[in-house]
Amino acid sequence: MTSEREELLALLDELNQAIANAAEALSASRADNRRFRQLIAKGTPLRDALSVVSAPESRASVEVALKHMERTRHQLRRIVLALGMNEGMSLAEVGRLYGISRQLASRLVAEAHEDGEYAPS
């Protein structure tokens, strides 16, 4: 198995875990928002309501999880494009099959070349 395929498999695993982490963070944030809404609806003063829910921690957790998921998704796109091109597919074909525009595909390949990564052979 090529190193690109191995990296793609590892990134797929990492993305699946990042999605699960983001879903967990979003679920916790949703629960906090429900609780916050209940408190506000009951007339609880904002200061008290905010001190009951973990808004800063919840917001930070969601932000970190979503950023990690997006970084991993970005890396995945780059390796998919490189692998497809190394297997003889055109940039437009890989982009179309993967569901991204030709322009985005072109930008990702240029970015990978600038970074010295995933250059098609």
Stockholm file with secondary structure:
# STOCKHOLM 1.0

chainA/1-121         MTSEREELLALLDELNQAIANAAEALSASRADNRRFRQLIAKGTPLRDALSVVSAPESRASVEVALKHMERTRHQLRRIVLALGMNEGMSLAEVGRLYGISRQLASRLVAEAHEDGEYAPS
#=GR chainA/1-121 SS CCHHHHHHHHHHHHHHHHHHHHHHHHHHHHHHHHHHHHHHHTTCCHHHHHHHTTHHHHHHHHHHHHHHHHHHHHHHHHHHHHHHHHTTCCHHHHHHHHTCCHHHHHHHHHHHHHHTCSCCC
#=GC SS_cons         CCHHHHHHHHHHHHHHHHHHHHHHHHHHHHHHHHHHHHHHHTTCCHHHHHHHTTHHHHHHHHHHHHHHHHHHHHHHHHHHHHHHHHTTCCHHHHHHHHTCCHHHHHHHHHHHHHHTCSCCC
//
